[in-house]
Amino acid sequence: MKFKLPVLIVLLFGTVSCVAHTVKDRNPPNIIVFLVDDMGLMDTSVPFMTDKEGNLVKYPLNDYYRTPHMENLARQGVRFTNFYAHSVCSPTRASILTGQNSARHGVTNWINSENNNRTEFGPQNWNWKGLTKESVTLPRVLRQNGYKTIHVGKAHFGPFGSEGENPLNLGFDVNIAGSSIGQPGSYYGLDGFGYIKGNKKRAVPGLEKYHGKDIFLTEALTLEANLAISKAKEEKKPFFLYMAHYAVHAPFQPDARFANQYKNSGKSEKAQAYATLIEGIDKSLGDIIQHVKSLGLGENTIIFFLGDNGSDAPLPIIDDYSSSSPLKGKKGNHWEGGMRVPFIASWVTPNEKEFWQKKLPIARNTIQHQQGTILDVFPTISKLLSLPFPKDHILDGFNLENQLKGQKNIERNELFLNHFPHGNHRSNYFTSLVKADWKIIYHYQIEGPPHCELFNLKEDPFEIDNLVDENPEQLKIMMETLADEMNKRKALYPEKGGEPMGVIRPL
């Protein structure tokens, strides 16, 4: 025994050293964030809503839209039924890149490219200029750690002339078609995407080779994304693809490839056009997934599919219910229809034996009911890769590792703050807070005193019964939590005469 023990120890240490060396040499996983503009929870044939028992429920809009590639992604991965974004686009986009709530990074409204759109009573010092060269962003951290970082599509991180206008200033190695603009001048290559015909102020840059050609913007961006992926492989670099489609934002121009599917639907021409935009991004999803597989990268590529705010489909609004129905409200609203978005995570080619899939297993065909948010993408990726970033950069999100396994994250506080201290939108001057099953909406003192709405989302997911008067104890709890969340992030309030209005305090 005295002879054999040291030999055994040497063998064990040799094995550990060998394993460590192998892990170090592993190719880091490729990462795709597939972000769809204005895609709400119901803009898909994939059901995301459940009944009180947790069973999936399909609603009429699920039967209207056609998204077979989303369906396949959901079957091979995990979908979240309670995934939150900010109610308008620029705040969400800045939050995905920084991992911070809009109340902290200060981009609390959509960014008008030409002028400061703080609105009449908006805070003077809100972050209209958006992200900068100094901002700690996910692509910047990934690039510093050997990734090829690729931006494709809509950026909308800052106004004209700002550092945030150009994604190359924010940590991306490649920028395809991204600028300050928040919507395309045209979806048609024949229009030069706005340069030849359409809204020239919102013309999509950098796609000149498609000008005058019969091609839809969604298709052109997909082709360019796949070329960029191929180039990253040629360079033998892992890639981070931020695939941010301009679709399904207005203008609602029909994608002729899918128009026949909806012409007898009984919906308006704009609603039919919107459906073609939805099917177009679904085809893009399928084409990118197939391309990644064809390059032999599927087992080493993770994809996160999500929307940036509630639906803006051109459907009638009846008693505050519309394109997110049965959820109340739509894009820009303080109700759930403005904040709940689709989220699916999956490995492109699931294989539980592959190294990185062992490190971050994703359950197949699984429904995750626990809350997730746009703030979680950064911490999930940084934790997976052990990415270093400045210690003073606070992340407001949570690592989704356990939730992607289909389990519950017991460390999660299940809070989401949606702060909109601006006007001139569907809902004006409000802050909402979701805390597990409860939601409070605080409306600021513009005319008259502040007032609140209080909902139990578990019992009343469609926000029918305002419980402010019936449940003063829960109202007090929610006001205390809301005040605390606002203070933690040093949130800015609407202002009148230079003074903050309706400062949130515990009752």
Buried (B, 14 or more C-beta within 10 A) or exposed (E): EEEEEEEEEEEEEEEEEEEEEEEEEEEBBBBBBBBBBBBBBBBBBBBBBBEEEEEBEEBEBBEBBBBBBBBBBBBBBBBBBBBBBBBBBBBBBBBBBBBBBBBBBBBBBBBBBEEBBBBEBBBEEBBBBBBBEEBBBBBBBBBEBEBBBBBBBBBBBBBBEBBBBBBBBBBBBBBBBBBBBBBBBBBBBBBBBBBBBBBEEBBBBBBEEBBEEEBBBBBBBBBBBBBBBBBBBEEEBBBBBBBBBBBBBBBBBBBEBBBEBBEEEEBEEBBBBBBBBBBBBBBBBBBBBBBBBEBEBBBBBBBBBBBBBBBBBBBEEEEBBBBBBBBBBBBBBBBBBBBBBBBBBBBBBBEEEBBBBEBBBBBBEBBBEBBBBBBBBBBBBBBBBEBEBEEEBBBBBBBBBBBBBBEEBEEBEBBBBBBBBBBEBBBBBBBBBBBBBBBBBBBBBBEEEBEBBBBBBEEBBBBEEBBBEEBEEBBEBBBBBBBBBBEBBEBBBBBBEEEBBBBBEEE
